[in-house]
Amino acid sequence: MTKIIERGMIFNSEMVRAILDGRKTETRRPVKFPLIDKNMGCELAGNELAGELAAGNHWNSPFGKPGEHIWVRETWAEAGASASELLLYRANYPEHVPPHYENVPPADEVRWTPSIHMPRWASRITLEITCVRVERLKSISDEEARSEGVVQLREGFWKHYQPGWTQHQLSARGAFATLWDSIYGFGEWDRNPWVWVIKFKRIEGDGHATD
């Protein structure tokens, strides 16, 4: 039986909660240029890479191809000697802790380990890639922005709302634009870079997809 290839990917706590809630089913990551074709040894332009992926050639994708797995790296901690088998996860702590554990410390008293230092054995979420493509960042639709995990607040505003937004910006797409700039730097949305679009479904430990 062929072993499924797995790769780790960092998600912040907000996006981990969106995955757990079933709201996040895709993620976008910048394409890092210059990109050297692994097969031909020459540089690839964004449109050339898009053409390769559209033709089913995922050779140059650093995130894998459909059917391969991503394990989620998130902020975490080991509970300690009193509960050596228990792992803590910042994204939904302490809600995820089983009720039979008593005297759970406040979140600000836990010695959290950054997501970049999470080993594979500590990861609780595995994703199966269903689609990989590249496109310009601003190609994202309102529906796709929702699939990125942005949420609408009770007041009708979208999270990451900024005062002065126009009516066009009062949307899931507008919220995603602000979220993108908060992660990658002000002005990156307007720069409209090439991005990897990775669609996925969450799977359980037995390899079956969740509903």
N, C-alpha and C positions, 0 to 999 in steps of 0.2 A: 504494500500500500504506500503510495507516494505521500511524503510528509508535506503538510500545508505550510507554506512560507508565512512567517509572522514578522511584523515590524512594530516597534513602539512608536507612539505619537503622543505628544503633550497636548492636554486640554486643560484650560483653566476651570475653576470650580463652577462658574456659571454655566459653561458648556457641558460639564459633566452632569450637572443637574438636568440640563435639557436632554441629554442622551438618556438618562434614567427615566425621564418623564415621557420619552418617545417623541419629543418635539424636534430633536436634532437628528437628521438622517443624512446630512452631507456637510462637508467642510471644505473651505478654500484655503490654499496655501500659495504664497508667491512662487513663481518659477524663477529659479536663480540662473541668470545669464552671466557669462557665456555658458551655454549648455553644449557639451561635447557628445556627439552621437557615439554610443558605446560600441556600435557595430562598425561604423564607417570611419570613426576617428576625426570627424569634422564638426564644425560648429553648426548648431541647428537654430533657425529662427522660430519664433512662436507659431507662425502659420504652418511651417514645415512640421513641427511637432504635432500640431493639431491634426494635420493630414495623416500622420503616422497612426495616431490613436484612433482616428475615425476608421482607419483601415484595419484596426485590430492589432497593431503592433505596439505593445506596451513595453518594449525593450528598454526605453529610456525613462520610464516612470520610476522615480525614487520611492514612491509609495506603494508599488505593487500593481497587480492587475486583478480584474474581477475573479473572485473565488479565493483570493488570498486574504490573510487576516491582519488586523491592526489591534494591538493591545494598548489600552488606554493608560497613559502615564498621568497621574494626578497627585496632588499634595496628600501625604499620608503619614502615618506614625504607627509604631508598635506600642501596644497598650502598656507593656512592662511585665515585670516578674509576676505580679498578682494575677495577670490574665495573659500569659505568654502566647496563647493561641489566637488572641484577638488583635485584628488590625483595624485602625481607625482611618477614616477618610474625611478630609476637611469639607468636601462639597456638601455633604448632608449629615455632618456630625452635629449633635449626638443621635439624630433620629434613626440612623442605621444600626446603632448598638442594640443587641438583643436585650429585652427587658430584665433578664435574670442577672445582668451585671449591675451592681450597686455602686454608689459613690462615684459616678462618672464625673471627671473634672471638667470645668469650663473650658471652652475651646482655646481661650487665650493662655491657659496653663499647660496645654499640650505642646510637646516639642515636635513640631511638624517638620517633616522632611520634604524639601522641594520636589516637584514632579519629575525634574530632570534626573534625580537620583533614585527614582523608583525602579527596583528590579522586576523582572518578568513575574517571579513567583508572588509578588505582592499585588499584582494587578487583578482587579475584580471584574473588569469589563473587557470583552472581546468583540470586535466588530468584523463583519465579513464585507469586503469590498464588492459592490455590485456594478459600479461603473467608474471609469476614470477618463477625464478629458481635460483639455486646456482651452481657455477662452479669455477674453478681456474681462477684467473685474466688473465693469459696468454692464456687462451682458446679463447680470443676474436679474431675474424677474421678482415680482413681489411674492409669488408663491414659493420660489426658491429661497428667498430671504427668510420666510417662515420656517422652511426646512433647515435653515442654519441655526434655528433655536431662538431667534428674537421673539420677544413677547409683548403683548399689548397690556397696558396697565388698566386698572379699574376706571381711572378717570378718562380713558379714551386715548391718552397719549401712548406712544410706543416707548419702551425702555430705551435709554440712551437719547431721549428727546433733548434737543437743545433750544433754548429760547431764541426766537427769531426764525424758526423754521417756516418755510413756505408750505402751502397746502400740498404741493407735490412731495415734499419731504415727510409729511405726516403719514408715513406708511411703513410697512415692514422693510421695504427696500431702503428708505431713508434712515431707519434705525440701524440697519446693517452697515450703511455707509459710515455712520458715526462710530459704531463699534469697531469697524475696520481701522479707522484713523486712530482710535484709542489704543489699538494694539500695535500697529505698524508705523504710526507717526502721522501728525497732521499734514494733510495734503496728498496722502497716498491714494485716497479714493479718486481725487481729481486727476492724478497721474495715470489712472486707468491701466495698471500693469497687467501682464499675462499672469494667470493664476491656474494652478491645478484645481480641478473640481473632483473631489472624491465622494462618491455616494456609497452608503453602507447600510447594513442592518445589524442590529445587536443580536449576538448569539449567546446562549447559555454555555455552561461548562461541558455539556454533552454535545455541543455543536449544532443544536437546533435553534432556529431563529425564534425570537420572541414575537408575540402578537403586536 
